[in-house]
Amino acid sequence: MNTKNILIIVLIIAALSAAIGIQFAGKQQESGGDPQTMPETARQTQDRSQPEDEGNLETVTYSISYKGSAYAKEAWVYVPAEYSGSEPMNVLYLMHGSQGSGKQLAETMAPLFDAWIQTGSMQPMLVVFPTYYPDRSFVVLKYSEDYPLNHFFAIEEISELVKTVEGSYRTYTESTDDAGLSASRRHRAFGGYSMGGVTTWDILAYQADYFAYFIPMAGDCWLRRVSDEPVSDLLVRGLEEGEYSSDDFRIIAMVGGSDGTKNSIQPQIEALRREHADLITDENLIYWENEGGGHNLESLEREMEHGIPYLWTLP
C-alpha cells in the first residue's frame, strides 16, 4: 500500500471518529507522562439489544456568574421509564471529562442505564449530566487548565444545579433550601470520570452536606493546587465538620488497571485509610481496579456498571 492510500485511510478514520463525537485528550494525570488518546465521552456505537422500556433525556437550565460574567447553563437529565412523578426517586449527578459535555455523556450512558435497569443491576434513578464549562469557549486541549472550572463547579455552581433539578423533579428532598437538601443527602450521589473524577473529590471535600455517595473514576484529588494541607485532611474536612459517622457516606473509587492515573489515585486511597482510620473504613471506601482497563470509554462503562450497585445501600 503506497503512502497516498495510507493517508486517505487515516483521513477517513479521523472523519468517522469526529462524526460519532469521539474527543481525544492526553493522559489525565497531573504529574504528566506520555500522552495517550482518550475518548472522554462518545456516542455508544456497540451493538446492544434495545430494552423494552427506554428512559428519556430531558434538559434543565439555570444561570451562573463566573468571574463577573453571566452564563446560561444547561444540564441533561436521564429520566427512567419507571419515573412517574408520583413517587420520589434517587438522583445521581455524573460529570464528563476534559473536552466533553453533558449531552455527549448522556447520549452515551442512557442506553446502558436502560439495559441495566431492565436486568435489575441498576435501580431506577434520575441521572443528571452537567458540564463544568461555563460555555464551549472554555474548552481547551490542555486538560490541566480545566481545574479552576472543576473547583468552581464544586464549591459554587453545584448548589444552583441541585436546587434547579430537584425543584423540577420528584426527589426525596422536601425543600430545596440547605436544610431540605441536607436532610435528603442519602438519596443523592455525585460521580465523574477523568476530570469529572477530579471534580468528584472536590465535591466530597466541600459538599458532604448535600451528598452521601461519591464515585470518582480515573481521577485523583487536585486540592493541593489550592491548599498546602495534606490532601487526605482536606477530603474529610466536610465530613468531620458535619459530624458524620462512618455509616453516613460511601466512596466508590475506581480506575483501570492500565490507566496511568492509578499511580496518583492509589497513594491517595492509602493515605485516607492510614491517616483517618477512625472515619474511613473498608465499608465506606471501596476501591476497585478495572483489570486491564485504560483511560477510555470502555473503562468508564465498566466502572460505572461495577459502581452503581453500591448506591443507595447505606444502613
TORVO-462876 format. One record per residue (C-alpha): residue in one letter; x, y, z. Coordinates in steps of 0.2 Angstrom, whole numbers, plus 5000, padded with zeros to 4 digits. Each point is the difference from the previous one (the first is absolute). Layout:
N
aXYZ...
//
This chain:
315
m500050005000n500850174995t500150155011k498650094991n498749865004i500649995018l499750195002i498249984992i499649865012v500650105015l499050154995i498449894998i500349935018a500250175007a498450064991l499049855007s500650035018a499550184999a498349954993i499649905016g500650135012i501649925006q501250135008f501849975004a501050065015g501749965007k500349895015q499050075014q501350005013e500650165008s501849945002g500149984981g500649854990d499949944983p498450064991q498749874995t498450024990m498550005011p498250014994e499350105015t498249984994a499349934984r498349944993q499849815003t500449914984q500049825006d498649884995r498849985015s498249935001q498750145003p499249995017e498149995000d499850165010e501250144996g500250165011n500050184993l501350134999e499450175005t500950165005v499950135014t500850184999y500750115013s501150155001i501750035008s501250155002y501949954997k501350145001g498850144998s499149934985a498349914999y499749844992a498549904995k500349815005e499249854994a500049825008w499349844992v498949895011y499849814997v498249965005p499749825002a498449924993e499549965018y499950185005s498250065002g500250165011s498849925013e501449925010p501750075004m501649944991n501950005005v501150114990l501849974993y501050154993l501349944987m501450114993h500949984984g501950024997s501150124991q499250074984g498449915003s498250065003g498549945009k499149974984q501349884994l500149905016a498149995001e499949934983t501349885004m499449945016a498150004998p499949844990l501149915013f498950065014d498449944991a500849834998w500749995018i498350055007q499149874990t501249865006g499950065018s501850055002m499550185002q498650075010p499050134991m500750175003l500150184993v501750034993v500650184997f501350044988p500750185002t501650084993y501350105010y500350114985p499150175001d499849984981r501049924986s501250144998f500949935016v500449844992v501949984998l501149864994k501150005016y498949915013s500950075015e499450174996d498249945004y500349995019p499550185005l498349954991n499949845009h500350085017f498850144996f498749884996a500249905016i500050155012e498850124991e499049934986i499449835006s498850085013e499150094986l499949854989v499349885014k498750135005t499550024981v499949814997e499149955016g498850144999s499549934983y499949825004r499249895014t501549965011y500249965018t500350185005e498550095008s500850174996t501450074990d500850105014d501549955009a499049915014g499049904987l501549954990s501049955015a498549895007s499949914983r501949984997r499949805001h499050014984r501350104990a501649944992f501450094990g501249914988g501150044986y501449934988s501750074997m499850195004g498349965005g500849895013v501150145006t498450105002t499249865010w501450015013d499750195002i498249965002l500449885014a501150135009y498750154998q498349924999a499849865012d498450095006y499249974983f500749834995a500249835009y500749904985f501650054990i500649904984p501750074994m500749914985a501750014992g500450175009d500950045016c499750155011w500850174995l499750105015r501950025003r499850134987v499050115011s500749955018d501649945008e499149895012p500149814997v498749944987s499349875012d499650135013l499250114987l498949864994v499249965017r499950185006g498150014995l499649835007e500850055017e499250175000g498349924997e500449885014y499649854988s500449835006s500749864990d498349944996d499450164992f501050004983r500749884987i501450034988i500249894985a501750044992m500449914984v501450004987g500649894985g501449885005s501050074985d499550185002g501450125004t498950095013k500149855011n501750065006s499250165007i498449925007q500849855009p501150115012q498550115004i498949855004e501449935011a500250175009l498150015004r500049835008r501650035009e499850185007h498149995003a499749825006d498750065012l498950064986i500549914985t499749814999d499949864988e498150024999n499950184996l501650014989i499949884986y501449994988w499949904984e501249984986n499349964983e501249864995g500950054984g499050154998g500750164992h499550185000n498649994988l498149984997e500049815002s500750025018l498850145004e498649884996r500749855009e500350115016m498350075000e499249834998h501149945015g499750155011i498150034998p499449865010y500950085016l498850144999w498650025012t500649865011l500550105016p499349935016
//
